[in-house]
Amino acid sequence: MTPRRVERRVNRPLREVLDELLAHARDIARRARTMSPTELEYAQERLEWLADEVWRTATALHPDA
């Protein structure tokens, strides 16, 4: 008998914001050399906002999962 695979993605809101953070970071990595200073500044602000959102979601006392 094989053990059941445990689903690690129980906290769906956290998974969603992490996916968004990763997608944004990958986009920045691809385009950073061609982005204007204004675009880079906005990208950094959004990255920081997403990181804060990950933190808030991960440390929530009662996640919406």
Helices and strands as residue ranges (DSSP letters): H 12-31, G 32-34, H 37-58
